[in-house]
Amino acid sequence: MRLAAAKPAAITVAQRQPIPIPTCSSSRNQAKKSRRSAWRVAVASRDAADGDAEAGAGQGQGQAPTGRRARLSARRRQRVPLPDGVSGAGVGEFLRHPDAVESILNTGALESFAPAGPGTFTCALRRVGLLGFEVAPVLDLRVAPTSTDCTIEMLSCRFEGSEVLEQQNELFSAFMSNHITWSDDAEEPCLDIHVKLEVTLEVCKVYTKPFSMLPLSAVEKPGNLLMQGLLDRLVPVLGEQLLRDYHSWAQAQQQHESS
């Protein structure tokens, strides 16, 4: 009896599939794409937040947000000694008289002058040439004399003339006050004149780039110097003018009483 030879068992070896290995350039590209996407999301979020903040500010004030504002200011205080024979009480009486209004407002230097209400007057300055246009500054002033002082306040300031220049009225605001007091001090009777001037200017709408990108100090410093020089010249002249007008008024009052 023959034994059949056993066939060797078949052994099957599964072929291993290669595992893909990312290259260095592929990793860098994916990292760049991730960083670029994150940057875009951050910028979009920031812009959206800024837009919401500006819209909220505009809605809170009932108007669109305004640009940067430069604030200019100047002040001058002048003590004017009273000449012999002139008392502070006498000057105060003159300032309360209706004839003193023309002196207080210096109407001789105005183009026009008209009452606008109790103690309020509209004053138009003489026309001046500006950038090829003619413009006339118009002021609304309030005069409030009392037994102890006299206050002149500017209620509004605007330009009249060319349509182009009149549009600039929306870009600035101004305030002025002139407080006059007097003293009968035996050592030095005098008038005390204290003038303050303030102007607010929207820089971004008045100046174009690149000037609108300058710091506000580049506008405020020369503006303050200009206004201070203006007050330094005008306030002493105002004190001298008031005394001259008072002298003329006092003489007229004496002649009227004697006649």
PEZIZI-V626023 format. One record per pair of residues at least 6 apart in sequence whose ideal C-beta (glycine too) atoms are under 7 Angstrom apart, sorted by sequence separation. I is the first residue (numbers start at 1). J is the second residue. D is the distance in Angstrom with one decimal. If there is no record, write none. Layout:
# PEZIZI-V626023
{{I J D} {I J D}}
This chain:
# PEZIZI-V626023
{{58 64 5.0} {82 88 6.6} {94 100 5.2} {107 113 4.6} {115 121 5.7} {116 122 4.6} {159 165 5.1} {160 166 6.5} {183 189 6.0} {58 65 5.1} {114 121 6.8} {127 134 5.0} {128 135 6.3} {144 151 4.8} {159 166 5.8} {183 190 5.8} {57 65 5.3} {105 113 6.8} {113 121 6.5} {114 122 5.3} {127 135 6.7} {204 212 4.9} {95 104 6.8} {127 136 4.6} {143 152 5.4} {159 168 6.5} {182 191 5.3} {183 192 7.0} {203 212 6.0} {113 123 5.5} {159 169 5.9} {54 65 5.3} {125 136 6.2} {141 152 6.0} {142 153 4.9} {158 169 4.8} {180 191 6.5} {181 192 4.7} {112 124 4.5} {124 136 5.3} {125 137 4.6} {141 153 6.9} {110 123 5.1} {111 124 4.6} {141 154 5.7} {142 155 5.8} {180 193 5.4} {203 216 6.5} {110 124 6.4} {111 125 6.1} {124 138 4.9} {141 155 6.8} {110 125 6.2} {111 126 4.7} {139 154 5.7} {140 155 4.3} {178 193 6.8} {179 194 4.6} {105 121 6.4} {111 127 6.7} {122 138 6.6} {123 139 4.8} {140 156 4.5} {203 219 5.7} {157 174 4.3} {178 195 4.8} {105 123 6.1} {122 140 5.6} {123 141 6.0} {139 157 5.4} {177 196 5.1} {120 140 6.6} {121 141 5.3} {137 157 6.6} {138 158 5.4} {154 174 6.6} {176 196 6.9} {154 175 6.2} {176 197 4.9} {120 142 5.0} {121 143 6.9} {137 159 5.9} {138 160 5.4} {154 176 3.9} {119 142 5.6} {175 198 4.6} {116 140 6.3} {119 143 5.5} {135 159 5.0} {136 160 5.1} {153 177 5.1} {174 198 6.9} {111 136 6.3} {119 144 5.9} {136 161 5.6} {174 199 4.8} {135 161 4.0} {151 177 6.7} {152 178 4.2} {134 161 5.2} {135 162 6.4} {172 199 6.3} {173 200 4.9} {133 161 6.3} {134 162 6.9} {151 179 5.3} {172 200 6.3} {133 162 4.0} {172 201 4.8} {135 165 4.9} {149 179 6.4} {150 180 4.5} {171 201 6.8} {172 202 7.0} {197 227 5.6} {133 164 6.7} {149 180 6.3} {171 202 4.8} {133 165 5.6} {149 181 4.7} {148 181 6.9} {127 161 6.9} {171 205 5.3} {197 231 6.3} {130 165 6.8} {171 206 5.5} {105 141 6.4} {195 231 5.7} {104 143 5.9} {195 235 5.4} {101 143 6.0} {193 235 5.9} {193 238 6.4} {193 239 5.5} {104 152 6.2} {191 239 6.0} {96 145 4.5} {95 145 4.9} {191 242 6.9} {92 147 6.7} {95 150 4.5} {95 180 6.9} {92 182 5.5} {91 182 5.2} {88 182 3.3} {88 183 5.3} {89 184 6.2} {88 184 4.4} {87 184 5.6} {91 191 6.4} {88 189 5.5} {87 189 6.5} {81 188 6.1} {82 189 4.3} {82 190 5.7} {81 190 5.0} {82 191 6.7} {80 190 5.8} {79 190 5.1} {80 191 4.2} {79 192 5.6} {80 193 6.7} {78 193 4.6} {77 194 4.8} {76 195 5.2} {75 195 6.5} {75 196 4.6} {74 197 5.1} {73 197 6.8} {73 198 4.8} {72 199 4.4} {71 200 5.4} {72 201 6.9} {69 200 5.5} {70 201 4.8} {69 201 6.7} {69 202 5.6} {70 203 5.1} {69 203 6.9} {67 202 5.1} {68 203 4.9} {106 241 6.5} {66 202 6.2} {67 203 6.4} {68 204 5.4} {67 204 3.0} {67 205 5.5} {103 241 6.7} {103 242 6.2} {103 245 3.8} {70 216 5.0} {68 216 6.2} {72 220 6.0} {70 219 4.3} {71 220 6.7} {70 220 5.1} {74 224 6.2} {99 249 6.1} {72 223 4.1} {73 224 6.5} {72 224 5.5} {94 246 4.7} {70 223 6.7} {74 227 3.9} {74 228 4.1} {72 227 5.8} {76 231 3.9} {91 246 5.5} {94 249 5.4} {75 231 7.0} {76 232 6.0} {74 231 5.2} {78 235 4.8} {78 236 5.8} {76 235 4.4} {80 239 3.7} {90 250 6.8} {78 239 5.5} {80 243 6.8}}
